[in-house]
């Protein structure tokens, strides 16, 4: 069993106060998340507060989208968001995930981090695939999408 961390950062030319609202509200993830387009018929459920600590989002989709849930455990506006990410399909996993929003040269350095352990079927999968490269590309795409959404909303 090996622990892993996947992390990607991007500069967004807007202040943290303009970026943070797009991440702290799961209803807005459809605009930028790299996984939302994997299944146009994906079932989505929102519960708890509309945004911030306690907000929850569950999904159930096709084979590519899988199924799981996210809950915001802690939200420090506009500095950080800590999530509990639970995958049910294609394999079971719990991944602590988070975002930080740091002022940087008149904009924001957004960092997206996910941690986990390779065990069970996920461990076998990790031996066959480069998880950092695969998920990292999704993080990069999501951060680029987030930058476009923030720019369009200003």
C-alpha positions in Angstrom: 0.0 0.0 0.0 1.5 3.3 -1.1 0.3 6.8 -0.3 0.2 9.3 -3.1 -0.4 13.0 -3.5 -1.5 14.6 -6.8 -1.1 18.4 -7.0 -1.5 21.0 -9.7 -1.4 24.8 -9.6 -2.5 27.5 -12.0 -2.4 31.3 -12.1 -5.8 32.9 -12.6 -5.7 36.7 -13.3 -8.4 37.6 -10.8 -8.3 38.1 -7.0 -9.1 35.1 -4.7 -12.5 36.7 -3.9 -13.4 36.3 -7.5 -12.2 32.7 -7.9 -13.3 31.1 -4.5 -17.1 31.3 -5.1 -16.8 29.0 -8.2 -15.2 26.3 -6.1 -17.0 26.6 -2.7 -20.4 26.0 -4.4 -20.8 22.5 -5.9 -23.7 23.9 -8.1 -21.0 25.8 -10.0 -18.7 22.9 -10.6 -20.7 21.9 -13.8 -19.2 25.1 -15.4 -15.5 24.0 -14.9 -15.0 20.5 -13.5 -13.2 18.2 -16.0 -15.5 15.3 -15.1 -18.9 16.9 -15.5 -19.0 16.2 -19.3 -18.1 12.5 -19.0 -21.9 11.6 -18.9 -24.5 14.2 -20.1 -27.1 12.1 -18.3 -25.3 11.9 -15.0 -27.5 12.0 -11.9 -26.5 14.8 -9.5 -27.8 15.3 -5.9 -27.0 18.3 -3.7 -27.7 18.4 0.0 -26.8 20.5 3.0 -26.0 24.2 2.7 -26.0 25.7 -0.8 -22.2 26.3 -0.5 -19.4 26.2 2.1 -18.9 23.9 5.1 -21.3 21.0 5.1 -22.3 21.3 1.4 -22.6 17.9 -0.2 -22.7 16.7 -3.8 -23.2 13.1 -5.1 -23.1 11.8 -8.6 -24.0 8.6 -10.4 -23.1 8.2 -14.0 -21.9 5.9 -16.8 -18.8 3.8 -16.6 -16.5 6.7 -17.3 -18.1 9.0 -14.7 -18.6 6.4 -12.0 -20.3 7.3 -8.7 -19.3 9.0 -5.5 -19.8 12.0 -3.3 -18.0 15.1 -2.0 -18.5 17.1 1.2 -16.9 20.4 2.1 -15.4 19.8 5.5 -13.9 23.3 5.9 -14.1 26.5 3.9 -12.0 29.6 4.8 -13.1 32.3 2.5 -11.2 33.2 0.3 -8.1 31.1 1.3 -8.9 27.4 1.3 -11.4 24.6 0.9 -11.0 21.1 2.3 -13.1 18.3 0.9 -13.8 14.6 1.6 -14.0 12.9 -1.8 -15.5 9.4 -1.8 -15.5 7.2 -4.9 -18.0 4.3 -5.0 -17.5 3.3 -8.6 -15.4 2.3 -10.6 -13.6 1.4 -7.3 -14.0 2.4 -3.7 -11.7 5.1 -2.3 -11.7 8.0 0.1 -9.5 10.9 -0.9 -8.8 14.0 1.2 -8.9 16.8 -1.4 -8.4 20.5 -1.2 -7.9 23.9 -2.9 -5.9 26.9 -1.8 -6.2 30.4 -3.2 -3.1 32.5 -2.7 -2.7 36.1 -3.9 0.0 36.2 -6.6 1.1 39.1 -8.9 -2.3 40.7 -9.0 -4.1 37.4 -9.4 -4.5 34.1 -7.6 -2.4 31.0 -7.5 -5.0 28.1 -7.2 -3.6 24.8 -6.0 -5.7 21.6 -6.2 -4.4 18.7 -4.2 -5.8 15.1 -3.7 -4.3 12.5 -1.4 -4.9 8.8 -1.2 -3.6 5.3 -0.8 -3.2 2.6 -3.4 -5.0 -0.4 -2.0 -7.2 -3.1 -3.3 -8.3 -2.8 -6.9 -7.0 0.8 -6.9 -3.6 -0.5 -6.1 -3.6 -2.8 -9.1 -4.9 0.0 -11.3 -2.1 2.3 -10.0 0.6 -0.3 -11.0 -0.8 -0.3 -14.6 -1.4 3.5 -15.0 0.4 6.6 -14.0 -2.1 8.0 -11.6 -0.3 11.4 -11.2 -0.2 11.9 -15.0 -3.8 10.8 -15.6 -5.5 12.7 -12.7 -3.0 15.5 -13.0 -4.1 16.2 -16.6 -7.7 16.4 -15.4 -6.7 18.8 -12.7 -4.9 20.9 -15.3 -7.9 20.9 -17.5 -10.2 21.8 -14.6 -8.0 24.7 -13.5 -7.9 26.0 -17.1 -11.7 25.7 -17.3 -11.9 27.5 -13.9 -9.8 30.4 -15.3 -12.1 30.8 -18.3 -15.2 30.7 -16.1 -13.8 33.4 -13.8 -12.8 35.6 -16.7 -16.2 35.3 -18.3 -17.9 36.2 -15.0 -16.0 39.4 -14.5 
